[in-house]
Amino acid sequence: MSTTRVDRVPDAVTVPAGSSCADVVATARLPMTGPNAIVAVRDADGLLRDLSWKPEEEVKVFPVPLSSPEGLNILRHSTAHVLAQAVQSLHAEAKLGIGPPVENGFYYDFDVAKPFQPDDLERIEVRMREIIKGGQRFRRRVFPSIEAAREELRDEPYKLELVDLKGDDGAPSADDSASGELTVYDNLDARSDEVRWSDLCRGPHLPSTRLIQAFRLTRSAAAYWRGNEANPQLQRVYGTAWPTREELKEHLRQLEEAGRRDHRRIGEDLDLFTFSKEIGKGLPLWLPNGTIIRDELEGWARQTERRLKYRRVVTPSITKDELYYLSGHLPYYREDLYAPIDIEGEQYYLRPMNCPHHHMVYKSRPHSYRDLPYKIAEYGTVHRFERSGQLHGLMRTRGFTQNDAHIYCSAEQAKDQFLEVMRMHDAYYRALGISDFYMVLALRDPRNTAKYHDDEEMWRLAEQITRDAMDESNIPYVEEIGGAAHYGPKVDFMIRAVTGKEFAASTNQVDLYTPQRFGLTYHDSDGGEKPVVVIHRAPLGSHERFVAYLVEHFGGAFPVWLAPEQVRVIPLASELREYADEVCDVLLGADLRAEVDRGDARLSAKVRAAVTRKVPLIVVLGRKEAENRTVSVRYRSGEERSMPLEAFVAQATELVRSKSLEGAGHQ
């Protein structure tokens, strides 16, 4: 769902020494209520400050409206505090975990005697509304010392753990303030200023609970403390909060639609994939129906890549550790790798990515400038360690197969090759009815250069090639500071689902750094040896994530070319089964996926079963059809049409050939 957009971000305002930001905002007649209310300020160092902040010297600050992304985070974090206050007022024994804002909402973790039930959430919501109506104020307070924090939080073991983390090494914890201080936020009674509740927190928060106008608790679930399975299991309560009731209503509608389109539920209903505890978490088994979708996508990609002169390769799923030391993934990527396998005294790893293997394919033969661009592609299966709490159906797995390729080219060719990659994305997405997408250009964080290699000229050239291609593509893009890889900028393609949720489909990069580590070169026309530029691309991402997205995008109602079962043939009587088999054989001979319903149920039940299985074309055969060698076709639109069998075969074949989206579930 799109976040609220502010009509105009307020200009900077000057706060005199000793004055509160709230007073200055009020004097400037900026809104203090409503969806665009100013709820915080950002100072010259980029730090968010409460409106109660009084600078010691005159400063300029930038007001933060409630409906801005930062303002929404403050709203949701403040609502999480109200949630925790309500829980502890109803369950005095509850111990507090953490309660951050997340995309479109918030959560808070609690250690309670028994899991929360739906009735519990309803009572908690009622109590939250009472707190909000009371107009409590949020007040920031700094602990004078670690010892003072430990004393005040002595009855909160999880908060104490966070304080101890701070005390052990001085590193900020999840609840430190941005300035490095340990801070607590008190909820104050609007009339008496008495403290009603407190929480260790970095802030900032809303001036008052009255600014929380629209929220809802959505569900509860178990969650391990700090995401570690070795820690206690807590109860996590999720919620959402928005500036207006209209936005909340729209978000809840989208959540309901997302539930109907959840790929895990549809995947089970349509027999697309499954998981087995004997095989292990996060390792999907593709069932025949799901495998058809995979195969269709892969066949499409192979055809596309063949036209663009890619060469297919196959590389091993394990490799010696030497390769990952050469690539730089060891030791820096070790936490994402599975434990090494000892083979005859040498250490082997399951591969987490295909890039190093492809580099060795390129390096296996000398190359001339005449060979470039040299493009190699592979549907390579990789394995990466994901914690159990992060696994999510096919969206987040421990093993997946990527639509991966690498382009080795000269610096002069790089912009046009990267532009071709972007246009490939555009063509794939539009063919699938995906029109709401954009790119994110992830750049270095100039304040944290230790994360990146230090060749400035290499960074400049990589960014220039990337920007030039993005500008020429005419695909919208935004910039993100700090998201670059250690060896160069990257481009993420973001697509928005029909439910409003954004989905990172693929990551692509112009890489000048890796060729130097691997010695990837070519002989130029002048006889000299030069390093290649490597372009990493995977426009369809992984089969697992992309199929999960498509399941939700189409709601399981795939277009004919992707549907596991394209045609269901239903004879009206047992004596018509011979003709039904003949029709099915003709369809199969035309390379269409068809099945005959041989059951004894009534026609209405058979049609309903085919509709439930999302079959796009339902062929009903009566005596008239058998006599005239025709078919009666029912489409997803509800339209029914009779036609000669040959005409239907031609029509269905054309729907597949053209990859028509007619009747698909995204429309």
N, C-alpha and C positions, 0 to 999 in steps of 0.2 A: 504494500500500500504506500502511496506517496505521502511523505510527511507534509504537514502544513507549510506553505510558503509564506513568508512575511512580505508584505507589499514593498516595504523599504526598510533596510537595516538602518537603525538610527546611527547618526554620525557620532564621533567621539565627543564626550563631554569632559569638562575640567572639574576635578574634585579638589577643593582647597584643603590644605593641611588641617586635620582634626575634624573635618566634616564627614558625614556618612554619605555613602553613595546613594542611599535611598532619598536623602534630602535633596541632593543635586538632581536626581531623576525626577522627583516631584516638581522641583522648581522649573525644570526644563519642560514641564507639562508633557512628559512622555507617559504612555498608558501604564497604569498600575493595576488594572483589572482587565479581564477579558483575555481572549486567545493570544493577543500580541503584547500582553503585560510584560514589562521589563522585570526579570526575576534574578538577574545577576549581572556582573560586568566582567570584562576581560581586561587585564592590565597590560602595560607595555611589554612585559615579559611573556605574555601569552597565558598567564595564570587566571583561572576563573575565581572570582571573589564574590562573597555574599554581599547583598546590598547594605548590610550593616557595617561593612568594612570602612574604617576611618584611616586613611593613609597619613603617615607622619609628615610627608611633604606633598606639595601640590602635584597632582598627576593627571594625565589624560587617560580615560578609560572608555571602552566600547561597550555600550549597553547590549545585553543578551535578551532577546524576546523569548517568551515562553514557546512560541511556535517554531523557533529555529531548532536545528538538530541539537545544539548544546542545551537549549532551553527544555527540549523534550526529555533529554537525559536527566536534567535536574528535576523536572516534574516526576519522572518515574522513580528516581532514587528517593525523592521525598515521600512518594506514595509507598515505597517499600518500607520506609521507617514507620509510617502509619500502620502498615500491615503488621510489622513486628510488635509495635506497641499494643495493637489490638489482640494479637495472639497471647502476649504475656499477661494482658489483663483478664483473658478468659482461661488461660492455662498457666498458672503461676509457676509451675515446675519447668516450663519450656526454657531451654537454653539456646542462645543465639549463635548462629553461624555467620554468614555474610549475606548481604542483600543488594547486589548491584543492578543498575539498569542494563537491559539487553535490547536487542533489536525489537522494536514495537512494544516493549513492556519492561518487566522487572521480575525478580524472584527474591525470596528470602528462605534460608535454610534454618531448620529448627530441630533440636533434639527433644523429642517428646515421647511419652510412654507408648503411644500407639499411633498408627498412621491416621492422617486426616481423612475424613469421609466427606462426601458432598454436603451433608448437613452441617458439618463443621465449617466449611467454607462459607456457607450462607450466614452462619452466626458471626463469623469473623468480618464479613462484609458489612453487616449491620453495625457492628461495633466501630468499624472504620468510619462509617458515615457519621456516627455520633462524634468521633474525634474531629473529623473534618469540619463538621458544623460548628464545633466549639471554637474554631479559629485559632488553634494553638500556633505559637510562633516557634521557629527554629533558631536556636542560639548556638553559635560556635564557641567552644571553650578549649584552651590549650592546656594539656597536662604539664605541670611544672617539671616533672621528671618521670622516668620509666617506673620508679618505685611508686609514685603517686597513682599512675595508671594501674599498676598491678593491685594496689590496695582497693581502688574503686571498683575494679572489675573482678574481684576475688571470687565472686559467685558465678562468673561466666567463663568456663574452662576454655572454650574455643576462642574467645576474645583474648584471654590470657596467652594462649598459644601465639596469636598474632603479635601481642606485645613482646613476648619473649623472643620471637624472631627478630624484632627490631632491636631488642636489648642485646642479643648475641653478637651481631655483626654490624649494626647500624644501618643495614639495608632497609629501604622502605618496605613495608608490608602492604597487604591489600587494603588496609584501612588507614594508612598514613596520609597526612595532608601533602599536597604537592610541594610545599615548602620544606618537607622533611620533619615537621613537628608531629607529635602525636596529639590528635585532637578528638574531642568528643562533641556531639551535638545534643543539646537538651531541647526537649519539647516543653514549652512554657505555657501555662494557663493564660488565656488572653486577658483575664481580668486581674488575677492576683500575681502573675509572674512566677507562681510556684512551679517547680520542675515536676512534670508529670511522668517523664520517661527520658532515658538517655541512651546513646549508642556511640561506641567507638567508630569514627567515620572521618573521611577526608573532606567531605562536602564538595561543592557548596550545596545549599538547599534553598527551597522557596522561602520567601519572607513569612508566609502564613499558609496553614493547611487549607484556607478558604480558596486558594488558587487551584486546588484539586477539584475539578468540576465533573470529570467523567472518567470513571475507572471500573474495572471488573476483575474479580479473581477468576481465573480460567480453569486451573486444574492443580493437582498436587501429585508428586512423584517422589520416589526414593532417590537419594543422591549421596555419594560418598563425600565426606569432609575433605575439602581441597582436591577433589577429583581422584583420590587415591584409594584403590580397593582395600588397602590394608587399614584404612581409617574407619571410624564408626560411620554407620549409615544414618543419614539424617532425612527429615521430611522437607522437601522443597515445595513451596507454594508459589505458583506462577500467577502473574496478573498483567493487565495492560492498562495504560492511562493515556488520555488524549486531551488536548485543550478544549474540545467541544464535544457535546453529546452526539452530534451528527457524525463526527469522525470516529467516535467510539462505535457507534451503530454500524458504520460502514466496515470498520475493522472486524467486528464480530461476524458480520455477514461473510467477509472474506475468509475468516477462520472456519466458518461452517462449510463454505465451499471447498476450502482446503481439506477438511476432514472427509468430504465426499470423494475428493480426488486423491487422497493419500495413496501413494504408489504401493505401500505395503499391503493395504487392504485390497486394492484392485489386483495387485500381483497375485495374491492368494486366490481371489475369486476367478481370475482368468488363467490360473496355473502357469504363471510366467517364471517364477523362481521360488526357491525355498532355502531354508537354513537347517543344518543338522548339528545337534549338540555333539554328535560323535565326530564330526569333521572339525568343528570349532567355530567360535563367534567371528562374525565379519567375513566369512568365507562362503559366498553364495553358491548354490547349485542352480544352474540354469535348466529349467524344464523345457520340454520340446517347444511349447508355445513361445516362451521367452527367447529361446535359441533362434527361432525364425526371425524375430525382430532384430536380434544381433546380426544374423547373417545378411539380412536385407540392408542394414546400415553399412556393414562392412563391404558388401558388394557394390553399393552406391559409391562409397569412398574409393574403392579400387578403380572403378570406372573413371571417376573424376581425376584421380591421381595419374592414371594411365594417359589421359588426354594432356595432362600438364607435365608429362615426361618424368614422373617419379619412377624409381626402380625399387622393387620389393626385396626385402632382406628378411632373414630369420636369425635371431641371435639367442644365446643360451639364457636360461632363467637364473643361473648362478654364476658367480665369478670370483676369482681370487681377490684378496683384499688389496693387492698391489694396484688394481685398476682404480679403486676408490680413493687410495692415497694420491694417485696421479690426478684424479679429477678434483680432489679437495673435499670430497664428501666424508672422508675419514680424516681427522676424527670429528669434524664439526657436525656431521649429519648422523652420528652414531645412534642417537636416541630414537631415530626413526627407522633404523635397520633392525632386522631380527638378529638374534644371536648367531655368531659365526659357526660354521660347520667345519670340523677338523677332518680333512681328507689327506691321509698319508703325510701328516705333519704340516700341511699347509691350510691356511684359513680361507674358507669360501663364504660368501654371503649370497642370500637371495637378493636379486636386484630390486632396488626401489625405484629405478628409472632406467630408461633405455639409452640416454645420451652417450655415456661412456662407451657402450658397446658399438654404437653407430660411428663414433669417432675412430674406433679401431678398424671398422670396415673401411672407412675412407683412407685411413693410414696404411692399409694393407697393400696398396698399389700407388705408384707415383702418378701425379696428375699434372696436366698441362692446362694453360688458360683456355684451350679449346674444349676441355671437358666441362668447363663451368658454365652455368650452375650445375652442380652434381647433387641430385636429390634422391635420398633414400627414405623409404617408408616401411613401417612394420606395425602390425597389431601386436604389440609386445605386452605380455602379462608381467606385472610388477607386484611386489609385496612391501607394504609399509606398516609399521606398528602403530596401531591406534588403540587408545585405552577403551575399555569396555563402555564407559559412560559416553564416549564420543561416537560410537557406532550408531548408524541410523539407516536401517534397511539397505538399499542399494546406493543411497546417497553417500554414505561413509562406510567403507569396507576396509578389510585388511589385505585384500587381493583384488586387483582390477586390471582390465586390458585396455590399453590406450590406443587411440587413433593417432599414432606418433609419427613424426618425420623430422628430418633435418636437412637443411639446404646449405651446401658448401659453395660459396661464391666469392667473387672479388668485391672489394669495397665499392667499386663503381656500379656493380650489379645489385648491391644490397637493398637499396631503396625500392627498386622495381620489384625485386623478389618478395620483399616484405609487404609491399602493396598488393601483390598477387595473393599472398596469404590472407590479407584482410578481405579481399574480394571473394575469396573462397568461403570464408566465414559468412559473409553477407549472402552469398548464393545458397549455402546450406540452410541458413536460418529462414530465409524468405520462402524457400521451397517447402519448409515445414510449417509455414504459417506463423513464424515468429517475427514480429515486426517491431517489438519494443525491446531494443537492445542498444548498448553503447559500449565504449571502451574506457578503460581506466589505465592511464599512463603512470606507472609506479616509478618514482624517481628517488634518488639518494636523499637522505636527511643530512643537510650540510652541518648540522650540530652534532652528528654522531658518525663521523667519518671512519671510525675504527671498524665499523661493520663491513666496509667495502674495500676493494683494492684501490691503490693510491695512484694509478696512472691517469692523470687528469686529461691528457689528450685523448686517451682511449674512451673515457667517459664522455667527453665532448662529442666525439665522432659518433659513438653509439646513440647518444641522445638525439643528435642531428638527423641521423638516418631514420630513427624511429619517428621523430616528429614529422619529418618531411613526408613519410609514407602515410602517417595518420591524417595529416592535413589534406593530402591528395585523395584519400579514400572517401571523403565526405561523410564518414560515419561519425556521429557525435562522440566526443570523448571529454573526460575530465582528468585532472592531474591529482596524484596522491603522493605527498612527500613521505619518504621513509619506507615505501613498500618495495623498493628495488631489490633484486638479488645481489649477492656479494660481488658478482662478476658483471653486472650490467642492469640497465633499465628493463622493465618488462611491461607487457600489455595484456591485461585481462579483458576478456569479453564477458560482459554482464548482460543477461537476458532476464526479462521480467515475465513470470508465469501469469496465467489468467487469474490466479488467486491473489496477485499483487506482490508476491514474494520474489525478491531478486535472487538470481542463481548465477554463480561463477562458472561459466561453461568451459573456458579454456584459458591457458596462459601461453603467451608467445614472446619470444625474445630475439633481439639482435645481440649476438655474443662475439665480442672481439678478444675476450680474455682467455677463454678455454682453448682456442687454437694455439696460443703460445705455450700453455702447459702441456698440450699433447703433441706439439710440433706438427700441426696440420698446415701444410703449405701446398703451393702449386708453382709450376715453372711459367713465368710470364713470357710475353713475346720478345722481351729484350734478353732472355736467357737467365734472368735473375730469379731467385726463389723468394716468394712472398707468402705471408700468412693469409689463410682464407678468412672470410667472415662466416660464422655459423648462425643460421636462423633456426630456432626451435619453434615447432608449431604442432598443434593438436586440435584442429577446429571442432571435432566432435568429442573432444575430451576423452573420458573413459566410457566404455560400454555401460558400465554399471550406473554411473551418475547420469549419463545422457539418457539412457533408457528410463531411469527413474523419473527424470524431468519430463520426458515425452509421455509417460503413463499419466502424469498429473496434467500435463498440457492438454492432452486429448481426453482426459478422464476415462482412459481405457478404450474409447471409441476411435481407434486408429483409422487413418485413411486406408482405402482398399489395399494399396501396395504394401503397407506395413502390417495389416491385420493378420494375426496368426491363422485364422480361418476366414477366408474371403467370401465363400459362398456356402450357405446351408441349403441343401436340397430336401424338400419335405413332400413326400407323396401322400395324397389324401386317402389312399386305400392300399391294402397289402398287395392287391393285384397290379398296382402301378409301380411297384418297387423295381421291376425290370427296366422300365423306362427311366426311373430315377437313377439306376446304376449306369444306364447309357449316357444320361445327361452328365453325371459325375465324371465318367470316363472321358467325355469330350472336354470337360473343363480341365481335368488333370492333364490331358494331352496338350492343352493350350498353356500349360505351365501355371495354372491357377490352383489355389489351395481350396479344395471343396470336400464336403462330407455329406453323407446321406443320413437323415434321421430315420432310423428303422424302428423306433418305438411304437407302442400302441396307444399313446395318449391322443387326446383330441387335438385338432388343428390349432386352436387357440393356445393350448398349453405348449405345443411344439414351437409356435411362433414366439411365445413369451420366453421360452428357454433360449432360443436363438438371440433374441433381443438382450436378454440378461448376459449372454456371453459376448455381447457387442459385435456380433457378426454383421458386416455392413450390407451384404446382399443376401436376401432370403428368397429362394425360388420355390414356389408352390406349384405342384403338379396334380392336375385332375384328369379326368378321362378326356376332356376336350383338348387339353395340352398334349396328351399322349397321341391322340388321333391326328392332330395337326402338326406334331413335332414343334411345338411352341413351349414357352415358359411364361409363368406369371411371376413378376419380380416385385418384391417389396423392398423399398429403400428406407434408410434411416429417417428421411424426411417425412415418412408416412405415405408417400406417393406409391401407387401400385400401377404397374404397366405390363401389358402382355406383348410379346414379340417372338419372332422365330428364334429358335435356339442359336442359330449361327449369328444372328444380330446381337443377341445377348453376349455371346462369347467375344465378339468384336468390341462391344461396349466395355465389358469388364477388362479385356486386355488393354484397351486404350486408357482406362482409368489407372491401370498399373504402370503402363509405359510412360504416361505423362506425369506420374506421381501426383495425380489430382487430389485435392483436399476436400472434394465434394462430400458432404455428410460427416466430416471429421468432427470430433468432440470439442475442439477449441472454439468453434464458431457459435 
